[in-house]
Every structure is written in C-alpha cells, then in structure tokens.
Amino acid sequence: MAEWSFITYYCVFSMLIIAYLLGSLPSAVWIGKRYYGIDIREHGSKNAGTTNMLRVLGRRAALPVFVLDFFKGFVAVSLFSIMRYDADISQAWLINLKILGVFAAVLGHIFPIFANFKGGKGVATLVGAITGIYPQIVFLCFAVWVLVFLASHYVSLASMTAGCCFPLFVVIYSSSEWSRIGDISFTFILFSFAIAFLLLWSHRKNIDRLKAGTESKIYIWHKHEVNIPDKDKDGPADDDKKTE
C-alpha cells in the first residue's frame, strides 16, 4: 500500500465516496413519499428498509425497495473491480477494497446524506454488496434466511440466523476446493465475523421483542391491509384501507 501512486489513492478514495453516495439513495423514503404520501421513517419500526415497508405498506411497496437497495450495494462494490487494471493493486488488495466498499455502501444506507442521515439497518444493501464479492456464499445464506423465515415468519430472526451462518460458510468455503473459484483472504474471514456481530447488535431491539414474544410476524403470502396515513395535518383525512 505504501507504494501506491497518487492516482491510485485518488481512485480508491473516489470509489469509496461513490459507494457511500450509492448507499445513500433512500429508496424506501422516496417511494413512500412519492407513491404513498408518507415518510416511512415515521411509521412502524421507523426504519427506512424493506421489512418496515412490507409491514406498513405491503408487498408492492416493499419489493422495489428491496431490489433497489440490493442493487445499489451490488453496484457500489462491483465498481471496485475496475481497480484490477491498476498495476499497484494486488488481488488481495482488490478484495480488501471491496470490503471497504461494503462498509461505505452500508454506512450510506444507515446514514444517507440524501435523507438527513436517517436511514435503515442496511441488510438488503449489505446482501447486495457481499454478492459483489462472493455470490456463492450469499446464496447459501439466503437459503438459510428463507428456511428460517418460512418456519418462523420473523424477518429479524431469519436475518440474524443467516448473518450468524455467514462466517461459518466463509470458513467452510475457504477450506474447501470451492475456494479455487476465488481465494478467500484472512481479512474477509475477519470481515464475516464482524458482519455477524454487527447484525446482532443492530437487531438488539428485535432480540428483546423476540424474548418478550412481542416481535411482529410477517405472512408474506397473506393479503395485507395498508393504512395510508394523512399526508399532512391540514389536508383531508384519508382513513381508507387498501388491501393487497
């Protein structure tokens, strides 16, 4: 790293800024305001993310939010692949830079500059960003998420379980012949454990609600009643319910 040229430092710094700005795109906030006339951060769990959109506004609102949040993370990290053409960047450092890109994109989602630094938990963005590094491992984690969610109907429990399985899959993957597809660095192994810890920490309130039995279940295939709150205090009240 000490031998990097000025242009290399400049490109790395610029890409980290771009990753943060991509992560800052508040899809949940924009979709909520544009199509439903509400700020999703004022309702439900007050998180600007897929789960809260599903809980408050239903599937049709949640699906595009997940897709956009996933792809902004994926694109933010995939852009770092351009650095492989820099002679100063080794393969190991390319992975390290992508890991930094993951943190930048997720940081942007949690503290979005385009939404007064008040965002969501960044799970969908995190999944998309890691997919830009090792999609095989993300697929395994997603399979765990689906199984736990279908069995419990708790999105938070499914996310935490999949997150805790992430470092396990990374270690298994790195010690198997599958790793020939792309060597996993020790830095990425440490990163996977850090992600598992951060997921548990960010879901600490959900853990308390799960213990107390007050965590909300989500039945994704059931029809969902959507309550659209008043757009403003001075406007006419709209108490109608829409069913998906």
DACOR-V190359 format. One record per residue. PSI is psi in whole degrees, 0 to 359 (NA if undefined). Layout:
BEGIN
psi:PSI
psi:PSI
END
This chain:
BEGIN
psi:327
psi:339
psi:5
psi:148
psi:168
psi:318
psi:328
psi:313
psi:318
psi:316
psi:317
psi:313
psi:318
psi:319
psi:327
psi:321
psi:316
psi:318
psi:318
psi:317
psi:321
psi:317
psi:334
psi:351
psi:109
psi:77
psi:318
psi:319
psi:313
psi:315
psi:318
psi:316
psi:318
psi:317
psi:344
psi:353
psi:24
psi:158
psi:111
psi:339
psi:356
psi:7
psi:160
psi:231
psi:356
psi:20
psi:139
psi:75
psi:180
psi:314
psi:316
psi:325
psi:319
psi:317
psi:319
psi:318
psi:352
psi:181
psi:318
psi:334
psi:325
psi:322
psi:309
psi:329
psi:315
psi:314
psi:313
psi:317
psi:321
psi:310
psi:333
psi:325
psi:317
psi:313
psi:318
psi:319
psi:322
psi:331
psi:332
psi:345
psi:337
psi:331
psi:350
psi:341
psi:356
psi:123
psi:338
psi:347
psi:116
psi:171
psi:320
psi:318
psi:332
psi:317
psi:318
psi:320
psi:323
psi:324
psi:318
psi:324
psi:323
psi:311
psi:320
psi:316
psi:316
psi:321
psi:320
psi:322
psi:319
psi:321
psi:72
psi:127
psi:336
psi:1
psi:44
psi:31
psi:27
psi:100
psi:220
psi:201
psi:342
psi:19
psi:312
psi:319
psi:320
psi:315
psi:315
psi:320
psi:315
psi:330
psi:330
psi:352
psi:300
psi:84
psi:331
psi:319
psi:322
psi:322
psi:317
psi:317
psi:322
psi:322
psi:319
psi:317
psi:313
psi:314
psi:315
psi:320
psi:315
psi:330
psi:327
psi:334
psi:19
psi:114
psi:319
psi:316
psi:320
psi:318
psi:316
psi:320
psi:314
psi:321
psi:321
psi:333
psi:341
psi:305
psi:329
psi:314
psi:323
psi:314
psi:316
psi:316
psi:318
psi:337
psi:6
psi:174
psi:342
psi:331
psi:351
psi:337
psi:329
psi:114
psi:136
psi:124
psi:161
psi:327
psi:319
psi:326
psi:315
psi:320
psi:318
psi:321
psi:323
psi:320
psi:317
psi:316
psi:315
psi:325
psi:317
psi:319
psi:317
psi:341
psi:21
psi:325
psi:323
psi:323
psi:318
psi:319
psi:325
psi:320
psi:322
psi:351
psi:22
psi:3
psi:138
psi:135
psi:151
psi:124
psi:95
psi:333
psi:353
psi:154
psi:141
psi:125
psi:124
psi:120
psi:113
psi:110
psi:167
psi:140
psi:323
psi:164
psi:330
psi:342
psi:172
psi:144
psi:144
psi:96
psi:7
psi:148
psi:138
psi:137
psi:131
psi:NA
END
